[in-house]
């Protein structure tokens, strides 16, 4: 990740739209921070897809991602996927969501954070995160926050209620009890 980050920081990919690091369990917070620093220093901001799932990224990496939002480096982002990174905490996700709520990601359509460790992500935390994401992303139409323990009725019902409250009804009402809101 650090070698790739070096290439990014040299503006080696000015037309890069999609960045996908998936099933790279060796990438930890240090790699995520290196990637974020490279993106902060790049002269381009064309990313539309940021897929960082199935990594050993935790709170520090997600907080670093929040700095990209705070610096308006992800305004074109349509999809973010942080799924299966079990070290992500309520605090890390909330800081990311807070940055999205404050700065906005006007193009964001999909936010995925499935398979997170429920000992680190509570239903109340998920509700707070969902609230900020929904209000900070006017085009958001897919919000998927499924915990590892599959007892996610509270997640989906809370998020479903929030979507309805802001006038965004899920495309498929049958998913309301599954944790998948599309």
GUVO-907564 format. One record per residue (C-alpha): x, y, z; residue in three letters. Coordinates in steps of 0.25 Angstrom, whole numbers, plus 5000, padded with zeros to 4 digits. Layout:
N
<u = X | v = Y | w = Z | aa = ALA>
...
This chain:
182
<u = 5000 | v = 5000 | w = 5000 | aa = UNK>
<u = 5011 | v = 5010 | w = 5003 | aa = UNK>
<u = 5018 | v = 5007 | w = 4990 | aa = UNK>
<u = 5005 | v = 5010 | w = 4983 | aa = UNK>
<u = 5003 | v = 5022 | w = 4991 | aa = UNK>
<u = 5016 | v = 5027 | w = 4987 | aa = UNK>
<u = 5011 | v = 5026 | w = 4972 | aa = UNK>
<u = 4999 | v = 5033 | w = 4976 | aa = UNK>
<u = 5006 | v = 5045 | w = 4982 | aa = UNK>
<u = 5014 | v = 5047 | w = 4970 | aa = UNK>
<u = 5001 | v = 5049 | w = 4962 | aa = UNK>
<u = 5004 | v = 5036 | w = 4955 | aa = UNK>
<u = 4989 | v = 5034 | w = 4952 | aa = UNK>
<u = 4982 | v = 5047 | w = 4949 | aa = UNK>
<u = 4970 | v = 5040 | w = 4943 | aa = UNK>
<u = 4968 | v = 5029 | w = 4954 | aa = UNK>
<u = 4953 | v = 5028 | w = 4956 | aa = UNK>
<u = 4952 | v = 5015 | w = 4964 | aa = UNK>
<u = 4961 | v = 5010 | w = 4975 | aa = UNK>
<u = 4959 | v = 4996 | w = 4980 | aa = UNK>
<u = 4967 | v = 4989 | w = 4991 | aa = UNK>
<u = 4959 | v = 4977 | w = 4995 | aa = UNK>
<u = 4963 | v = 4964 | w = 5002 | aa = UNK>
<u = 4976 | v = 4970 | w = 5006 | aa = UNK>
<u = 4977 | v = 4966 | w = 5021 | aa = UNK>
<u = 4991 | v = 4971 | w = 5021 | aa = UNK>
<u = 4987 | v = 4985 | w = 5019 | aa = UNK>
<u = 4985 | v = 4991 | w = 5033 | aa = UNK>
<u = 4983 | v = 5006 | w = 5038 | aa = UNK>
<u = 4997 | v = 5009 | w = 5034 | aa = UNK>
<u = 4995 | v = 5006 | w = 5020 | aa = UNK>
<u = 4981 | v = 5013 | w = 5020 | aa = UNK>
<u = 4988 | v = 5025 | w = 5026 | aa = UNK>
<u = 4999 | v = 5025 | w = 5015 | aa = UNK>
<u = 4988 | v = 5024 | w = 5004 | aa = UNK>
<u = 4980 | v = 5036 | w = 5010 | aa = UNK>
<u = 4993 | v = 5044 | w = 5011 | aa = UNK>
<u = 4996 | v = 5042 | w = 4997 | aa = UNK>
<u = 4981 | v = 5045 | w = 4993 | aa = UNK>
<u = 4982 | v = 5058 | w = 5001 | aa = UNK>
<u = 4995 | v = 5062 | w = 4994 | aa = UNK>
<u = 4990 | v = 5058 | w = 4980 | aa = UNK>
<u = 4986 | v = 5070 | w = 4970 | aa = UNK>
<u = 4974 | v = 5062 | w = 4965 | aa = UNK>
<u = 4961 | v = 5058 | w = 4971 | aa = UNK>
<u = 4954 | v = 5049 | w = 4961 | aa = UNK>
<u = 4951 | v = 5037 | w = 4970 | aa = UNK>
<u = 4937 | v = 5032 | w = 4969 | aa = UNK>
<u = 4939 | v = 5018 | w = 4976 | aa = UNK>
<u = 4947 | v = 5016 | w = 4988 | aa = UNK>
<u = 4946 | v = 5001 | w = 4992 | aa = UNK>
<u = 4954 | v = 4997 | w = 5004 | aa = UNK>
<u = 4947 | v = 4985 | w = 5009 | aa = UNK>
<u = 4953 | v = 4972 | w = 5015 | aa = UNK>
<u = 4965 | v = 4979 | w = 5021 | aa = UNK>
<u = 4971 | v = 4980 | w = 5035 | aa = UNK>
<u = 4968 | v = 4995 | w = 5035 | aa = UNK>
<u = 4962 | v = 5000 | w = 5048 | aa = UNK>
<u = 4959 | v = 5013 | w = 5055 | aa = UNK>
<u = 4971 | v = 5021 | w = 5051 | aa = UNK>
<u = 4970 | v = 5017 | w = 5036 | aa = UNK>
<u = 4955 | v = 5022 | w = 5036 | aa = UNK>
<u = 4958 | v = 5035 | w = 5044 | aa = UNK>
<u = 4969 | v = 5037 | w = 5033 | aa = UNK>
<u = 4958 | v = 5035 | w = 5022 | aa = UNK>
<u = 4950 | v = 5046 | w = 5030 | aa = UNK>
<u = 4961 | v = 5056 | w = 5027 | aa = UNK>
<u = 4959 | v = 5054 | w = 5012 | aa = UNK>
<u = 4945 | v = 5058 | w = 5013 | aa = UNK>
<u = 4948 | v = 5070 | w = 5022 | aa = UNK>
<u = 4958 | v = 5074 | w = 5011 | aa = UNK>
<u = 4948 | v = 5073 | w = 5000 | aa = UNK>
<u = 4956 | v = 5062 | w = 4993 | aa = UNK>
<u = 4944 | v = 5053 | w = 4991 | aa = UNK>
<u = 4934 | v = 5062 | w = 4985 | aa = UNK>
<u = 4932 | v = 5052 | w = 4973 | aa = UNK>
<u = 4931 | v = 5040 | w = 4981 | aa = UNK>
<u = 4919 | v = 5031 | w = 4978 | aa = UNK>
<u = 4922 | v = 5019 | w = 4986 | aa = UNK>
<u = 4930 | v = 5015 | w = 4998 | aa = UNK>
<u = 4931 | v = 5001 | w = 5004 | aa = UNK>
<u = 4938 | v = 4998 | w = 5017 | aa = UNK>
<u = 4931 | v = 4985 | w = 5019 | aa = UNK>
<u = 4938 | v = 4973 | w = 5027 | aa = UNK>
<u = 4948 | v = 4982 | w = 5034 | aa = UNK>
<u = 4945 | v = 4977 | w = 5047 | aa = UNK>
<u = 4954 | v = 4987 | w = 5055 | aa = UNK>
<u = 4946 | v = 4999 | w = 5051 | aa = UNK>
<u = 4939 | v = 5005 | w = 5063 | aa = UNK>
<u = 4927 | v = 5014 | w = 5065 | aa = UNK>
<u = 4936 | v = 5026 | w = 5067 | aa = UNK>
<u = 4943 | v = 5024 | w = 5054 | aa = UNK>
<u = 4931 | v = 5022 | w = 5046 | aa = UNK>
<u = 4924 | v = 5034 | w = 5053 | aa = UNK>
<u = 4936 | v = 5043 | w = 5050 | aa = UNK>
<u = 4935 | v = 5039 | w = 5036 | aa = UNK>
<u = 4920 | v = 5041 | w = 5035 | aa = UNK>
<u = 4921 | v = 5054 | w = 5043 | aa = UNK>
<u = 4931 | v = 5059 | w = 5032 | aa = UNK>
<u = 4921 | v = 5055 | w = 5022 | aa = UNK>
<u = 4910 | v = 5062 | w = 5029 | aa = UNK>
<u = 4918 | v = 5075 | w = 5031 | aa = UNK>
<u = 4925 | v = 5076 | w = 5017 | aa = UNK>
<u = 4915 | v = 5067 | w = 5009 | aa = UNK>
<u = 4918 | v = 5057 | w = 4998 | aa = UNK>
<u = 4908 | v = 5061 | w = 4988 | aa = UNK>
<u = 4910 | v = 5050 | w = 4979 | aa = UNK>
<u = 4910 | v = 5038 | w = 4989 | aa = UNK>
<u = 4900 | v = 5028 | w = 4985 | aa = UNK>
<u = 4905 | v = 5015 | w = 4993 | aa = UNK>
<u = 4911 | v = 5014 | w = 5007 | aa = UNK>
<u = 4914 | v = 5000 | w = 5011 | aa = UNK>
<u = 4920 | v = 4995 | w = 5024 | aa = UNK>
<u = 4915 | v = 4981 | w = 5026 | aa = UNK>
<u = 4921 | v = 4971 | w = 5034 | aa = UNK>
<u = 4926 | v = 4980 | w = 5045 | aa = UNK>
<u = 4928 | v = 4975 | w = 5059 | aa = UNK>
<u = 4916 | v = 4978 | w = 5068 | aa = UNK>
<u = 4925 | v = 4978 | w = 5080 | aa = UNK>
<u = 4930 | v = 4991 | w = 5074 | aa = UNK>
<u = 4918 | v = 4996 | w = 5066 | aa = UNK>
<u = 4905 | v = 4998 | w = 5074 | aa = UNK>
<u = 4891 | v = 5000 | w = 5069 | aa = UNK>
<u = 4891 | v = 5014 | w = 5075 | aa = UNK>
<u = 4904 | v = 5017 | w = 5068 | aa = UNK>
<u = 4899 | v = 5011 | w = 5055 | aa = UNK>
<u = 4887 | v = 5020 | w = 5056 | aa = UNK>
<u = 4895 | v = 5033 | w = 5058 | aa = UNK>
<u = 4904 | v = 5029 | w = 5047 | aa = UNK>
<u = 4892 | v = 5026 | w = 5037 | aa = UNK>
<u = 4886 | v = 5040 | w = 5041 | aa = UNK>
<u = 4898 | v = 5048 | w = 5038 | aa = UNK>
<u = 4900 | v = 5040 | w = 5025 | aa = UNK>
<u = 4886 | v = 5042 | w = 5020 | aa = UNK>
<u = 4886 | v = 5057 | w = 5023 | aa = UNK>
<u = 4900 | v = 5059 | w = 5017 | aa = UNK>
<u = 4898 | v = 5051 | w = 5004 | aa = UNK>
<u = 4885 | v = 5055 | w = 4996 | aa = UNK>
<u = 4887 | v = 5044 | w = 4985 | aa = UNK>
<u = 4890 | v = 5033 | w = 4995 | aa = UNK>
<u = 4881 | v = 5021 | w = 4992 | aa = UNK>
<u = 4888 | v = 5009 | w = 4997 | aa = UNK>
<u = 4892 | v = 5009 | w = 5012 | aa = UNK>
<u = 4896 | v = 4995 | w = 5017 | aa = UNK>
<u = 4901 | v = 4994 | w = 5031 | aa = UNK>
<u = 4900 | v = 4979 | w = 5035 | aa = UNK>
<u = 4907 | v = 4974 | w = 5047 | aa = UNK>
<u = 4914 | v = 4961 | w = 5049 | aa = UNK>
<u = 4904 | v = 4955 | w = 5058 | aa = UNK>
<u = 4892 | v = 4955 | w = 5048 | aa = UNK>
<u = 4883 | v = 4960 | w = 5059 | aa = UNK>
<u = 4881 | v = 4973 | w = 5051 | aa = UNK>
<u = 4866 | v = 4976 | w = 5052 | aa = UNK>
<u = 4869 | v = 4988 | w = 5061 | aa = UNK>
<u = 4879 | v = 4994 | w = 5050 | aa = UNK>
<u = 4869 | v = 4992 | w = 5038 | aa = UNK>
<u = 4857 | v = 4997 | w = 5045 | aa = UNK>
<u = 4864 | v = 5010 | w = 5051 | aa = UNK>
<u = 4871 | v = 5013 | w = 5037 | aa = UNK>
<u = 4858 | v = 5010 | w = 5030 | aa = UNK>
<u = 4850 | v = 5020 | w = 5039 | aa = UNK>
<u = 4861 | v = 5031 | w = 5037 | aa = UNK>
<u = 4860 | v = 5029 | w = 5022 | aa = UNK>
<u = 4845 | v = 5031 | w = 5022 | aa = UNK>
<u = 4846 | v = 5043 | w = 5031 | aa = UNK>
<u = 4855 | v = 5050 | w = 5021 | aa = UNK>
<u = 4846 | v = 5046 | w = 5010 | aa = UNK>
<u = 4854 | v = 5035 | w = 5004 | aa = UNK>
<u = 4847 | v = 5022 | w = 5003 | aa = UNK>
<u = 4855 | v = 5010 | w = 5000 | aa = UNK>
<u = 4853 | v = 5004 | w = 4986 | aa = UNK>
<u = 4850 | v = 4990 | w = 4992 | aa = UNK>
<u = 4841 | v = 4991 | w = 5005 | aa = UNK>
<u = 4843 | v = 4976 | w = 5006 | aa = UNK>
<u = 4858 | v = 4978 | w = 5011 | aa = UNK>
<u = 4853 | v = 4986 | w = 5023 | aa = UNK>
<u = 4856 | v = 4975 | w = 5032 | aa = UNK>
<u = 4869 | v = 4970 | w = 5026 | aa = UNK>
<u = 4878 | v = 4981 | w = 5028 | aa = UNK>
<u = 4879 | v = 4984 | w = 5013 | aa = UNK>
<u = 4873 | v = 4997 | w = 5010 | aa = UNK>
<u = 4873 | v = 4999 | w = 4995 | aa = UNK>
